[in-house]
Amino acid sequence: MSPFTSSKIRLTSRPEGKPTPEDFSIDQVAHGELEPGQVRVSNEFISVDPYMRGRMNAGRSYVKPYGLGETITGGAVGRVVQSAADDLPEGTAVLHQHGWTDAVQDDASTFQAVPELDGLPLSLYLGLLGMPGLTAYVGLTRVAELRPGDSLFVSGAAGAVGTAVGQIARQLGAARLIGSAGSAEKVSLLKDKYGFDVALNYRDAPIREQLVRALEHEGVDVFYDNVGGDHLEAALEVMNDFGRLALCGAISSYNATERPAGPDNMGNMVTRRLRMQGFIVAEVASEHPEVTEEFRERMTGWLSAGDVTAEETVVEGLEHTVDAFVDMMRGGNTGKMVVRVG
Ligand SMILES: NC(=O)c1ccc[n+]([C@@H]2O[C@H](COP(=O)([O-])OP(=O)(O)OC[C@H]3O[C@@H](n4cnc5c(N)ncnc54)[C@H](OP(=O)(O)O)[C@@H]3O)[C@@H](O)[C@H]2O)c1
């Protein structure tokens, strides 16, 4: 068989604050002969995700830190180009967690075959049909327990999880959608394309002031938080009695070098009898074994009926992966940021 090589992006130093290209290297790796049970996969898209920033730190988290010199692992989709495994023949589309590399050789068991999507790119398995979409779905259905008629505020509304939250919430019968994002273009997109009733640019003025003013005397029943800090404080100000807050992420603090101040209005949790719960998608999915299949079925149906659309920002070339990651962390993406490789 022909020699098989791949390029892999590794973490070489732990970022202080914002990651820089100097924190990473890109190396060529030559793979050995294909062994029985193994496959070779050429990647089409790789994912850059906020949780990867946490894994670049040494401290305790819910996933173990990347080791120095280790390839950045995470979601990727590709196609089997050579196979020594009966269950994954050449040409099969696969989803896997081998991360920031253009190609992989490994045991077939480390890859999951995925159905081809009629007229749609495989990148959807990294976004709307993948982990971010599932995160939106479990957060709304199993954590916030969204009910028809609820009004919902989602922070980070124009990102991968955020665009999925808005669209899924509508499908589940949310009556009113309020979202925040970091640019005028994103705010227009939320209103014009995704039908948000209220969309706010948190860079224009403090989000708490804007939200209170925009809602006047109407509150929200569900807050889906991707941002934390000032956005959580803003939501606590406008929650209706018995509202539910699903804490999905706190991206405003991921690159912080000092601890941000906490919300100053936690007393509202008591007076309004609120329920706030943080969650990790994989844990909720294992506590609710039916939810992943339920999500896939419903999302595929909504997609094929044209009820939801996949918002993506595609960066070209493995060599631009680090730039794409840094750019996503400061808002350079709309919807899911992926890197096209190969
Ligand atoms: N709990 C879980 O299991 C789970 C799973 C997946 C993701 N998450 C979390 O969900 C959140 C969204 O993830 P994603 O993959 O969908 O990323 P994303 O929203 O597509 O991209 C990150 C976005 O964060 C926003 N942002 C960056 N700094 C900010 C700040 N200081 N204040 C407000 N917004 C800021 C930027 O948008 P703007 O232009 O709007 O600023 C950027 O586009 C993250 O917090 C992530 O950690 C959690």
Ligand as a Chemical Component Dictionary entry (heavy atoms), coordinates in Angstrom:
data_LIG
# 
_chem_comp.id                   LIG 
_chem_comp.type                 NON-POLYMER 
_chem_comp.pdbx_formal_charge   0 
_chem_comp.three_letter_code    LIG 
# 
loop_
_chem_comp_atom.comp_id 
_chem_comp_atom.atom_id 
_chem_comp_atom.alt_atom_id 
_chem_comp_atom.type_symbol 
_chem_comp_atom.charge 
_chem_comp_atom.model_Cartn_x 
_chem_comp_atom.model_Cartn_y 
_chem_comp_atom.model_Cartn_z 
_chem_comp_atom.pdbx_ordinal 
LIG N1  N1  N 0  -22.554 22.729 28.223 1  
LIG C1  C1  C 0  -22.195 22.070 27.134 2  
LIG O1  O1  O 0  -22.221 20.836 27.069 3  
LIG C2  C2  C 0  -21.750 22.854 25.933 4  
LIG C3  C3  C 0  -21.620 22.241 24.669 5  
LIG C4  C4  C 0  -21.290 23.053 23.560 6  
LIG C5  C5  C 0  -21.066 24.414 23.743 7  
LIG N2  N2  N 1  -21.181 24.945 24.997 8  
LIG C6  C6  C 0  -20.986 26.386 25.227 9  
LIG O2  O2  O 0  -21.911 27.071 24.411 10 
LIG C7  C7  C 0  -21.391 28.353 24.114 11 
LIG C8  C8  C 0  -21.474 28.593 22.619 12 
LIG O3  O3  O 0  -20.644 27.644 21.953 13 
LIG P1  P1  P 0  -20.629 27.582 20.357 14 
LIG O4  O4  O 0  -19.896 26.391 19.966 15 
LIG O5  O5  O -1 -21.990 27.804 19.878 16 
LIG O6  O6  O 0  -19.733 28.864 20.007 17 
LIG P2  P2  P 0  -20.186 30.082 19.105 18 
LIG O7  O7  O 0  -21.306 30.777 19.824 19 
LIG O8  O8  O 0  -20.411 29.623 17.720 20 
LIG O9  O9  O 0  -18.886 30.973 19.092 21 
LIG C9  C9  C 0  -18.484 31.685 20.204 22 
LIG C10 C10 C 0  -19.177 33.071 20.257 23 
LIG O10 O10 O 0  -19.042 33.631 21.542 24 
LIG C11 C11 C 0  -19.261 35.019 21.467 25 
LIG N3  N3  N 0  -18.428 35.709 22.439 26 
LIG C12 C12 C 0  -17.086 35.692 22.577 27 
LIG N4  N4  N 0  -16.696 36.477 23.599 28 
LIG C13 C13 C 0  -17.834 37.019 24.127 29 
LIG C14 C14 C 0  -18.102 37.924 25.207 30 
LIG N5  N5  N 0  -17.105 38.445 25.949 31 
LIG N6  N6  N 0  -19.385 38.271 25.472 32 
LIG C15 C15 C 0  -20.384 37.776 24.711 33 
LIG N7  N7  N 0  -20.202 36.912 23.669 34 
LIG C16 C16 C 0  -18.927 36.543 23.395 35 
LIG C17 C17 C 0  -18.909 35.432 20.023 36 
LIG O11 O11 O 0  -20.090 35.941 19.387 37 
LIG P3  P3  P 0  -20.477 37.506 19.450 38 
LIG O12 O12 O 0  -20.073 38.106 18.149 39 
LIG O13 O13 O 0  -21.953 37.484 19.649 40 
LIG O14 O14 O 0  -19.721 38.118 20.606 41 
LIG C18 C18 C 0  -18.529 34.104 19.343 42 
LIG O15 O15 O 0  -19.018 34.005 18.032 43 
LIG C19 C19 C 0  -19.986 28.407 24.692 44 
LIG O16 O16 O 0  -20.018 29.052 25.944 45 
LIG C20 C20 C 0  -19.641 26.944 24.846 46 
LIG O17 O17 O 0  -18.668 26.735 25.829 47 
LIG C21 C21 C 0  -21.508 24.190 26.079 48 
# 
loop_
_chem_comp_bond.comp_id 
_chem_comp_bond.atom_id_1 
_chem_comp_bond.atom_id_2 
_chem_comp_bond.value_order 
_chem_comp_bond.pdbx_ordinal 
LIG N1  C1  SING 1  
LIG C1  O1  DOUB 2  
LIG C1  C2  SING 3  
LIG C2  C3  SING 4  
LIG C2  C21 DOUB 5  
LIG C3  C4  DOUB 6  
LIG C4  C5  SING 7  
LIG C5  N2  DOUB 8  
LIG N2  C6  SING 9  
LIG N2  C21 SING 10 
LIG C6  O2  SING 11 
LIG C6  C20 SING 12 
LIG O2  C7  SING 13 
LIG C7  C8  SING 14 
LIG C7  C19 SING 15 
LIG C8  O3  SING 16 
LIG O3  P1  SING 17 
LIG P1  O4  DOUB 18 
LIG P1  O5  SING 19 
LIG P1  O6  SING 20 
LIG O6  P2  SING 21 
LIG P2  O7  DOUB 22 
LIG P2  O8  SING 23 
LIG P2  O9  SING 24 
LIG O9  C9  SING 25 
LIG C9  C10 SING 26 
LIG C10 O10 SING 27 
LIG C10 C18 SING 28 
LIG O10 C11 SING 29 
LIG C11 N3  SING 30 
LIG C11 C17 SING 31 
LIG N3  C12 SING 32 
LIG N3  C16 SING 33 
LIG C12 N4  DOUB 34 
LIG N4  C13 SING 35 
LIG C13 C14 SING 36 
LIG C13 C16 DOUB 37 
LIG C14 N5  SING 38 
LIG C14 N6  DOUB 39 
LIG N6  C15 SING 40 
LIG C15 N7  DOUB 41 
LIG N7  C16 SING 42 
LIG C17 O11 SING 43 
LIG C17 C18 SING 44 
LIG O11 P3  SING 45 
LIG P3  O12 DOUB 46 
LIG P3  O13 SING 47 
LIG P3  O14 SING 48 
LIG C18 O15 SING 49 
LIG C19 O16 SING 50 
LIG C19 C20 SING 51 
LIG C20 O17 SING 52 
# 
